[in-house]
Amino acid sequence: MIDPHYITRAEAAAYLTERGLRTSKNTLQKWAVTGGGPVYRRYGNRAVYTIADLNAWADKRMGPARTSTSGAA
């Protein structure tokens, strides 16, 4: 089993944004309340994320690859 590395909500937002998926810390906070965001864990009063969970969440939200704007894949 790979030992996970945990990052803060601000670091998670920066990680996603650096990869072209513009996301703010406040948006991650909102999704933690309303649902729809990446999996997170609580450590005391802080939310922490793993890179693997962020990547899985982003991949799940991606649409299919396209070769044109006509809607056909």
N, C-alpha and C positions, 0 to 999 in steps of 0.2 A: 504494500500500500504506500502511495506517495504521501509524504507529510505535507499537508496543506499550509500555505502561507496566507495569513489573513491581512486584509487591508481595510482601511477606514472608508466611510461613505465618501468623503472628499477625494480620497485616492481612487476609489472605484469610479467616480464621475470623471476624474482626470484620465484614467486608463481608457474608458470608453471614448471620451472626446479625442484623445490622441490617436485613436484608431479610426477616426472619421465618423463616429457615432455620437454626435454632440448630445451630451447629457449633463445636467447640473446636479449638484448635491441635493438641492431642494426638490428636484423631480424624483430622485431616488427616495427621498423622505416621503413624498406624497404617495408613491407607489407602495411603500411599505405599509401605509395606512389603507389605501384603496384597493391594492392588489394589482397584479400585472407586471410587477418589476422582477428583477432577479432575486434568486434565493439569497437570504442573508441569515446570519446568526447573531445572537446577542452575547456580548461580553460585558457584563455589568450593565451600564446604561448606554453602551455604544453598540451600534450595528457594525458588523464586520462581514466582509465578502471574500470569496476566493476567486482567483483569476479563472479557474475552470468553470465556476458557476456563472461568472459574467460572460464568458465566451459561449457557454451553452445557451444562455438566455438570448444573447445577441443573434446567434445562429438560428434559433427558433423563430425570431421575429423577422428574419430576412425573407424576402420574397424569392421566387425562383429566378434563375439567371434568364436573361432575355437577349434576343438578337435584334429586336425592333420594338417600337412603341405600339404596334398594332394589337398587342395583347397575346399574340401567339408566342409560345416559348421557342 
